[in-house]
Amino acid sequence: MARPIRARIDTAAFRHNYLFAKARAPQSRAWCVLKANAYGHGLARCAEAVRDVADGFALLDLADASWLREAGFLQPILLLEGCFDGSELHIAAKLNLSIVVHAAPQLDALEAAVLAQPLDVFLKVNTGMNRLGFVPLDMPLALARLRACGNVRSVTLMTHFACADGEGESIAPQWACFSEAIEGARLPFSASNSAALLRFPQTHGAWVRPGIMLYGASPMPALQSAADIGVQPVMTLTSELIAVQTLEPGQHVGYGATFTADRMMRIGVVACGYADGYPRHAPTSTPILVNGTRTRILGRVSMDMLACDLSALPDAAIGSRVTLWGEGLSADEVATAAGTISYELFCALAARVPVVTTTGGKNG
């Protein structure tokens, strides 16, 4: 019998979430963001789920873009970090990709290249995130060079918000900076990540870029849950109890003896650990479901196992189903308890965990 842990990916939920994102920005086109192997959910399965409805796909790796083209996807494909050298520009042109230009060397390479066809370019403006992009003072010259470049078919302006998930009008300084920088350019723009798409319709522009909301998590869990937003969990990580122990008062469980029983209690041992992608730093009381009932983990997460509290679950036994996150237990809640974010949970799913694809079913 195989080890019982598995991840279920619900492609119907992914499709629902993408269409939901589009409906929230009805005047815009929506990039389906598939970077990082679709946030750990699988590039191919997520792309196929929206093949007939996606406006375009956004990702990082040229190999992923090539796979999409070979698989027959005809929509626009945007390389979010652009090309890293001249040879990639040639491939991008052959594949008819759109590219981000965010730094002077990329602009130099684009001007020097001899390409099979011109490219659609997204010129990134650094409005305060201070990762990628031309500062507003340098943006006009970069734009003029792109407009004069024969390798450029069209230009769209873009930026990225650092605090769209914060309290109040948290994007105000960046939005003001971007608005001033692009004033007079008369070009389409793309600014909205998931949080801005949901909260700040003035930022929608020609293209929105939903990411984490496509995977059923909230981009602003401190303000609004995924369920309240209306998105559905796509990944559900499940396992089973593989042992049950009884602790006497004063006894410990796990490495470092970080949990001590203050009464007699039953505990379960779950076939899931940090080698499967569960966060090692998740503390005692991180939520978990056993047979659909909420309880908590206990002690330190091991490489292949973790312990949970069965004190209020007298019927739980070896073989009882455990949900680590997903259907019935929001990944956001687990991530918050562990001091991280749902993005990290999804992306950390280990290759050794079997993945089952479903289209709305809860079994598998």
ZIWOUR-V242741 format. One record per helix or strand. SS is the DSSP state (a for helix, b for strand). FROM is the first residue (numbers start at 0). TO is the last residue. If there is no record, write none. Layout:
ss/from/to
SS/FROM/TO
SS/FROM/TO
This chain:
ss/from/to
b/5/9
a/10/23
b/28/32
a/34/38
a/42/48
b/55/58
a/61/69
b/75/78
a/85/93
b/97/100
a/103/111
b/118/125
b/133/134
a/135/147
b/151/157
a/171/181
b/188/189
a/193/198
a/200/202
b/206/209
a/211/214
a/225/228
b/234/246
b/251/252
a/254/256
b/258/259
b/264/269
a/273/275
b/286/289
b/292/297
b/305/308
b/320/325
b/328/328
a/330/336
a/341/346
b/353/357
